[in-house]
Amino acid sequence: MTRYVFKMPDLGEGTVEAEIVAWHVKVGDHVAEDQVMAEVMTEKAAVEVPAPVTGRVVSLAGGPGDMVRVGAELVVFDTESGEGFAEPAPEPAPQSSAQPAPAKAAEGAAPARQPPTPQPAPQPPAATAGEGARASRVMASPASRRRAREAGIDLAQVHGSGPHGRITRKDLDALLSGAVPAAPGAPAAKRPAMALAMRTGTEEIKVIGVRRVIANRMTDAKRNIPHFAYVEEVDVTELESLRQHLNAKAPAGSTSLTYLPFLVAALARVLEQYPQCNAWFDTERNTVIRHRAVHAGIATQTPDGLKVPVVRHAEARTLWDLADEIKRVSEAARTGKATKDELTGSTITVTSLGKLGGIVSTPIINAPEMGIIGVNKAIERPVVLNGAITVRRIMNLSTSFDHRFVDGYDAAAMVQALKDMLEHPATIFIPG
């Protein structure tokens, strides 16, 4: 056997170890060079690991959830042609425990005498109408009698379809469902009360892959960042009117405008005045890095958990361009096609639960950023406007900021500036 040891490769960006998320091969499998063997997860992204050679898998290092250091043994191959490796024999088909296979009789031997097949006891004839048809003489099993009693069914009024007129479960089901009418004069059947079964047992789900990364990052962010939460309601009545007008005028096939493109466009304008909210904190260098560009993270729910694809240079995009890019990166994240670059580098994050947005939320900052803007659902409410009660469309913004570097006053002032733009949406597009 020619033994080839493949070690966990260096996946870049200072990675020292990676987590095994899933194996796509098993010991004994023949693999071809460049065939995907495994999916591993770094702190940055999921990575597919291809086979470096063609051969048979001899051993695998660990299982899903295990961490393997860069340079440690990952897969051992036998790179010979595969001679000498017998395919596993198919397992024999299981024999039925109820009817064991009879031993083959020797030639000339008399066949084994089989015990007589038990015959069912003779059943008395079904009661006739002239006999008064009492329930005690109706042919039915104890289970069917009990079910009929619970449902309020008089068995004497049921026509049985079984042998000798025996009433079966199907007869009762048909009567209860209305498929078969009750006999004339029979009382209406009562549906049985629904039995509430107790649920028992537990399910253990190993926290691996993207879910593990999310858990670790959320824990670190909540533990290390003192969050300052600030909630403000925004009257988006005019914004909703503009949104509907633009969607109605848009060419066929255009991306439909939601509130997010308007919000990101307004945020890009506002952050020019509040650069402390568009920043990172580099813990290793103990340095705050303020960004001139606005790279907006769009928190997106995916089958693998929450991901944050990035709309880069939001400050340089038109409204329709923002809508297209938000849609594109979100879809890439949901389908698992987003690249590592598309999932890193945001300077401030926007999160929205859409119709599930609730009234208030407390979003967790996407470290190393300084702030996150949460969008709650927009609903019509009665409000007092110019001394009169009227109906307006109101949407709350739930925000969180890193209180180490963003003072409460500055955070509130930034949100108020954002509110003013959203309530007067024409100002989003006025330069200066």
Order of alpha helices (4+ residues) and beta strands (2+ residues): beta-beta-beta-beta-beta-beta-beta-beta-alpha-alpha-alpha-beta-alpha-alpha-beta-beta-beta-beta-beta-beta-alpha-beta-beta-beta-alpha
